[in-house]
Amino acid sequence: MTKLIRLRLMFAIFCLFVSHNSQAQTKEFYLTLENHVFTPSELKIPANKKVKLIIFNKDKVAEEFDSFDLNREKVLFPKRKITIFIGPLKPGNYEYFGEYHPNSARGVIIVEVNHVN
């Protein structure tokens, strides 16, 4: 094996390790949409950390997850899960809503410095 091939192989393994390690440290948080209501309506996450938000739409119709505060917009297909990565965020409240049912499908993500999960 030539030196160049060994270096490329070592670099590829290093990149794979770094990628896997950073994904393993990303905490997961969950929301459920059922009867056009997000549960929990208040979700607490840590400040200054990238997190993985998994949303499960249990309804038989589509909804759209919208958040001007988070700058996110994603279709929630019926009986399906989606993943949205958010952050790192500063402490505060970040509202979200369902575009098709904005009066009932509402919630807030509360970003805390001393979040314990």
C-alpha positions in Angstrom: 0.0 0.0 0.0 1.5 3.3 -1.0 1.9 6.1 1.5 -0.7 8.3 -0.3 -3.3 5.5 -0.1 -2.6 4.9 3.6 -3.0 8.7 4.3 -6.3 8.8 2.4 -7.5 5.7 4.3 -6.5 7.2 7.6 -8.2 10.5 6.7 -11.4 8.7 5.7 -11.4 6.7 9.0 -10.8 9.9 11.0 -13.7 11.7 9.2 -16.0 8.8 9.8 -15.1 8.8 13.5 -15.6 12.5 13.9 -18.9 12.4 12.1 -20.2 9.5 14.2 -18.9 11.0 17.4 -20.6 14.4 16.8 -23.9 12.8 15.8 -23.8 10.6 18.9 -23.5 13.7 21.1 -26.5 15.4 19.5 -29.4 15.1 22.0 -32.8 14.1 20.6 -36.1 15.8 21.6 -39.5 14.7 20.6 -42.8 16.3 19.7 -46.0 14.6 18.7 -48.9 16.0 16.7 -52.2 14.4 17.4 -55.7 15.9 16.9 -54.0 19.0 15.6 -52.2 19.6 18.9 -48.5 19.5 19.6 -47.4 17.6 22.7 -45.7 18.8 24.7 -46.7 22.3 24.0 -43.6 23.5 25.9 -40.4 21.7 25.1 -37.2 22.6 27.0 -33.8 22.2 25.3 -30.2 23.3 26.3 -28.8 26.6 25.2 -25.8 26.8 22.8 -26.2 23.1 21.7 -27.3 21.7 18.4 -30.3 19.3 19.0 -32.3 16.9 16.9 -36.0 17.5 17.0 -38.1 14.5 16.0 -41.8 15.2 15.3 -44.3 12.4 14.8 -47.6 13.3 13.1 -50.2 10.8 14.4 -53.0 12.5 12.5 -54.5 11.2 9.3 -53.9 14.5 7.5 -50.7 16.5 6.8 -49.6 19.5 8.7 -46.8 22.0 8.3 -44.4 22.8 11.1 -43.7 26.5 10.9 -41.5 28.7 13.1 -40.5 32.2 12.2 -38.3 32.3 15.4 -36.4 29.1 14.3 -36.5 29.9 10.6 -38.0 26.5 9.9 -40.8 25.2 7.7 -41.4 21.5 7.2 -44.3 19.4 6.0 -45.5 16.7 8.4 -46.9 13.9 6.4 -49.7 11.8 8.0 -48.5 8.9 10.2 -44.8 9.9 9.6 -41.9 11.2 11.5 -39.6 14.0 10.5 -36.3 15.2 11.8 -35.3 18.9 12.2 -31.9 20.0 13.5 -32.0 23.2 15.4 -29.4 25.3 17.2 -27.2 26.2 18.8 -29.7 28.7 20.2 -29.4 31.5 22.7 -31.6 31.2 25.8 -35.2 32.3 25.2 -38.5 31.2 23.8 -39.0 30.1 20.2 -42.6 29.7 19.1 -43.8 27.3 16.5 -47.2 26.4 15.0 -49.0 24.2 12.5 -49.8 26.3 9.4 -53.0 24.4 8.6 -54.3 24.5 12.2 -52.6 27.6 13.8 -55.2 28.0 16.6 -54.7 24.5 18.0 -51.3 23.3 16.8 -49.1 25.7 18.7 -46.1 25.4 21.0 -42.9 26.9 22.3 -39.4 25.7 22.6 -37.8 27.0 25.7 -34.0 27.2 25.5 -32.3 27.2 28.9 -28.7 27.6 30.0 -29.0 25.1 32.9 -31.2 22.6 31.1 -31.1 19.1 32.6 -32.3 16.1 30.6 
